[in-house]
Amino acid sequence: MAWRCSGSTNKELIENMWKHKLISDVRVKEAFIKVDRRHYAPSQPYQDSPQYIGYQATISAPHMHAIALEHLISFMLPSDASPAPRALDIGSGSGYLTHVMAELVGPRGLVVGVEHINALRDKGEANMRKSAEGTQLLNSGKVKFIAADGRKGLNEPARKGEEELGTLWDAIHVGASASEVHDELINQLKSPGCMFIPVEDSHDRDSQYVWRIEKDKDGNISRKRLFGVRYVPLTDAPKEEIFYQNALVKYCPVFGFYHTSLPYLLRGCRRCLRAIQALPTQLLR
């Protein structure tokens, strides 16, 4: 039902996702309403589809962000066990989800957006500063953006006075597909903690699935495959970022993703063709 969720305003977009049960937790709904997507999406901000933001990156469709937070929210809210939740947004891109996450972690929480391209790191921060609320979050130190290799997670020191709370993450969101679930990311999860991550299928590299990786209070790991997706991959930082800024962008109209690499796009389109071939013949007439 995601394609029915587009709206003419930010509130209408969120209300439509609520109506179609893509958002079921009222706290997630309220957090999204507080953050106007027009500050982060270059065009059609209230369209429920991914959009290209430059440098071989996209902002995910709103419904994907909503689903991610529905899985992570119980680990992001302040509690007696975790009074200052720490959340990591790997592949933060436009900065949109980083901002929404900051609305959930409470007054003592910390959210860090990680980007492997300096220009995207800067863009995420600049986008947040388009609103008074975003500026306040950045100035307070509750949100920060860092240029780093997200595949390795992030060793972010505890803030002054919170050293006893440790440096692990209550929640990790990964906004690009990984070739595997990297051990570094699991090791950086708190007990308890949760990660939402798209991963290439080990038997079919043309396919990707979102995995929910959860660590319980005793450190036991559980893994649950949720559903198929199509994300751009986590990659090395480019030697020449200007290439990505000026690269010809290809678009897959069926699955709705962008990429600057024609071979990568064709891999996705082969998946589209398989899906089309599986449709009943009468639908193709």
N, C-alpha and C positions, 0 to 999 in steps of 0.2 A: 504493500500500500504506500510505499515511500513516495512514489511519483505523484500521489494525490496531496502531498503535504505542503507543497509550495504555497506561498502567501504573498500578499501585497505589502505587508508590514512585518517587522520582526515578531511582534506578538501573534499575528495571524499564523505565521510559519510554525511557531512553537505550539500554539493551540491546536493546529492541525495534526502535529505529531502526537500530542496528548490525546486527541480524539481517536486517532487510529492506533493508540496503545503502543506507539514506538517509545513514548515516555510514559512511565507508570508511577514513578516516584515524584511527589509534588515538589520535593526539594531540588530535584534535577530540573524540573520545569521552571521553578522560580529562578534558578541560577542562569538558565538560558535566556529568560526574559530580561534579566539585568544587563546582558551583553548584546549590544546591537551588532548584528553580523555585517552591516553595511561598512563598518570600520575595517573589516578584514577581507571581504570578498570584492574583487575588482569590478564585477558587473553582476547584475541580477542576484543581489545578496540574499534574497528571500526565496530563491529557486532551490528546491531540494535536489541538487545535483552537484558533483564535484566541479571545481573551476581551476583553471591554470593560473598560477601566481608568479610564474617566472622561475628560472634556474632549475628546470626539470622537476618542478614540484607542483603539487595541487593542494587546494584546501578541500578536504573530504566533504561529501554530502552531509547536510545537517543530521539526517537520520542516523548516519554512521557514528557521528559524535555522540548523539543521544544514546545509542545502544551501548557504546563504550562506557559512558558514565553510569548507566544503569547497572553495569557489572561492577564498577569500581567504587560506587558511592559509599557502600557500607564500610569501606576501608579508609575513606577520605574524611569522614566526619570526626570532629574532636570527641574524645572519650576519656574516661579516667585512665585507661591503659595507654592512650596516645593523645595527650592534651594538645600537642602541636604537630598535627599530621604533616608528612612530607610526601609530595607527589611529583613524579618526574614525567615530563611530556617529551618523548623522543621523536624527532622529526616534527618539531613544533610549527614549522612553516609560517603561516600568516600570524600565528599567535592567538588565534581565536579560542581554541580549546584550552590553551594555557590560562587564558583569562577566565573562562567559565569554571575551570577547576579551582581557581583562586577564590571564587565565590562560595565554594563548598568546604574548604579546609579550616574555616574559622579564623578568629583574629590572630592566633599564634601560629597558624599553618604556614607552610612554605611550598611554593610551586616553582619548578625550574623547567624552562623550555630549552631543549638541546637541538641545535642545528649544525650540520657539517659544513654549511656554506655561510661565510661571514655576512654576505649581503642579505641572506634570509634571516639570520639572527637579528640584524639591524632592522629589517622590515617588521619582524614580529614586535619588537620594542616600539618602533615608530607607530605601528597600528594601535597599540595599547594606549599610547599618549594622545590619540585622537579624542579620547573621552576623559573627563575629569576623574571618573572612577578608576580608569586604567592608570592614569598618571599617579594617583594616590597610592595604588598598589605597588607600582614600581618604586616610587620614592620611599615607601615604607620598608622596602626590602623583602616584602612578602612574595614578590614575583621577580624573577630575573631570567635573562636569556643568555645562554653560553654557546660558543662555537666549539664543538667537540665531536668525536666519533661516537655517535649514539649506540653503536653496536657493543661498545664496552661499558655502557651505562655511564654513571657519573659519581665520582667520589666527592660529594659536596660536604665540606666541614659543617658541623653543627654551629648554630649561631651562639653568640656569647650568652652565657647563662643557661643554655640548653644542652650542654655537653653530655649530661647524664642520659639524655634521650637518644643518643647515638646518631649515626649518619646513614642508616638504612632507609629505604623508601617504603611507605605504607602502600602506595599505589604507583604503578608504572603503566603509562599508555604509550604504545608504539604506533606511530602514524604512517609507517612504510613497511613493506614486507621484508622479513628477514629470511635468509637462506636456511636458518635453523634457529632454534631457541638457544641463544648464547648463554653459557653457564654464568658469565659475568653478571647478566641481568638477574638471573635467579638468585645468585649469591647476594645481590644487593637488595633483595626483598626482605622486609621485616617479617618477624613471626608474631602475629599473622600479617599477611600482605597479599596483594593480588596484582597480576599483570594481564593486560589485554594486548595481544600481539598477533598480527597477520604473519603467516609463515608459508613459504613455498612447500608444496607437497614433495616429500622425498622420492616418491615413485613417479611423479608427473610434474616436471618443473613448469608446465603451462598452467598449473592449478595452484591456488593459494587458499588457505583456510585461516580463520581467526581462531586463536587458542586462548582460553582462560587458564592461566597458571596461578594456582593458589598455594600459599604456604601457611600451614596452620600454626597454632601457638607453640607446638612442639617441634616445628621445623620440618614436618612432613610435607612433601610436595604432591599435589594432584594436578592433573592436566586434563582439560576437556576441550575437544574440538567442537566449535560452535556452528560455523557456516562458511560457505565459499565466498570469496571476495576477489577484487582486482585492485591492487595498490601498486604504486611505483615502488621500486626496491630501495632498501638502505644501501648506500653506495659510499665509495671513497670520496673524499673532498676533491673537486676538480682542480687540475693544475692551473687552468685558466677559467675563472668564473665567468668571464665575459662571453665565453662560448655558450653557456647555458642561458644567458640573458638574451642573446640574439638568435638562438637556435630555432630552426623551423619546428613548429609544434604540430604533432599529428594527434588526431582525435578519433576515438572509437565511439561511434554513435550508439551502439547497442549496450555496451557496458558502461559507457560514460566516463572514460578516463583519458588523460592526456599523456603524451610522452614525446621526448625529443629523439628517441631511438627507434628507427623504423623496424629493426628486427624484433625489438621488445613489443612494439605495437602489433606486429604480425603474429607473434605468439599469442597475444590476447585475442586477435581476430580469428585465429584458428579455433579458439575456444568458442567464440561467437558462432562460427560456422557449425560446429558440432551441436550447439544448442539449437540453432535454426533447423538443422537436419533432423533433429529429434521431434520437431513439432508435427502435429497431425497434418497430413497433406492438404486438407481443406482450408487450413489457416494460411497456407502459402499461396492460395489462388487469388 
